[in-house]
Amino acid sequence: MKEFLMSNERFKKYAIGTIVLLKDLVRKAKLEADNQKEGSNGYIEGLIMGYYSIITLLKHEAFAFCIDQKELGLADIKPDLDLLGLGRNPDIDLREDNWAIDVMSEEKVKGYLSDSITLLKEQAREAKVEAEHPKDGFEDYNKGELMAYRSLFSLLRRQAFVFNIDEKELGIFDVDPLN
């Protein structure tokens, strides 16, 4: 019976574990950004913006799927404040924290992951195009932004292996984090 329960919660554990590791990557990038020297080349700013886009998307998808951000491990990160250093917007903060929550079922998490990964792949493709054809002065910024997506998809693939989830089930089998 225990094996059945564990296999039934693979996607929940995958999502939560991956978000924990993603937040570690984000915190390291933010620490590096906060300690960079004057006259940076824009790479770290691009990296931060890439992570900002990723975390924001994951939070919005949790909202769309009525999944509690606390259960996913996303409630303790506010991208506008924590990554961009912007002030709090009470209207947005209040709205995001006060919505109906359903039980975080395995099927709901699978839908959340599938939809989120599809959207993240689209964002990554856009970042790749911008990195390959940057506007003047944005070469390093675009490389940093693309690196955030490469790091994310590398993490998603490693975690799929750890949780014994087929990459095809997640929709990441066709993503090469190095290209």
ZIPEZI-V475098 format. One line per field, one symbol per residue. phi: phi as a letter, one per 30 degrees, with the letter a starting at -180 (. if undefined). Layout:
phi: ???
//
This chain:
phi: .dddddddcedddddddddeddddddddddddddcddeidcjeddddddddedddeddddddedchcdddddjcdcbcedddccidddceddedddcbbdccdddddddddedddddeddddddddddddddbddeicededdddddedddddddedddedechcdedddicdcccdcc
//
